[in-house]
Amino acid sequence: IGTLSSDFFEEMHLSSGGDMRHAVLAMQFRFSSKNARQQQSGKDSTKRDTKLSMFHALGKLIHAKRKPVCQDTMEETKMWDDGRGPLEFDPEDILSRSGMAVGSAVSFLSYHCPD
């Protein structure tokens, strides 16, 4: 197989985000016979897919995690102060990663919400 550089391990660590299964699968994929042609052409195959399924995206929006409230953010967002901290993510980014439009997400949620 050859020797592996420390840069490769650092890249694998950063791209897997702490997911050991992803790191092992990416390493297997890198050294598979099919991937040898991609390595020669210089394409990077260790990047993680960031597309979200519709249910995963809606779950992230409904059960939104928030940052702790601190004085710096309180002064910036006084007009939106509802006693909760700011969101940890951008809702528009979540919808764009899922491939859903805002109207589709709202329609799906309104159709499936309990009465």
C-alpha positions, 0 to 999 in steps of 0.5 A: 500500500505504501507509506502514509504521511502525517498530513494524510492522517491530519486531513482524515481526522479533520474531514471525519469530524470525529466519526471513526466509521467515516475515517475507516471507510474513507481510508478503505476507499482511498486505497481501493483499486477503483480509487487508484485512478482518482488519486492519480488525477488529484481528486480528493475523495475524503470529503464528507457528504453534507446533504441532509435528508428531508426528515433530518433537516426538519428535525434540526429545525424543529429541535433547534439547539441554541448557544448559551445566553451571554451579555454580548449577544443580548445587546446585539439582539435586543429587538428579538429577545425572547429569553433564549440564546441564538441558534447554533446554525443558520436555518437557511443553510439547513434547508439549502443542504436538504434541497427543500424550498421554504414553502415545501418545508412549511407545507410538510410541517403544517400537513403533518402537525397534530391538531 
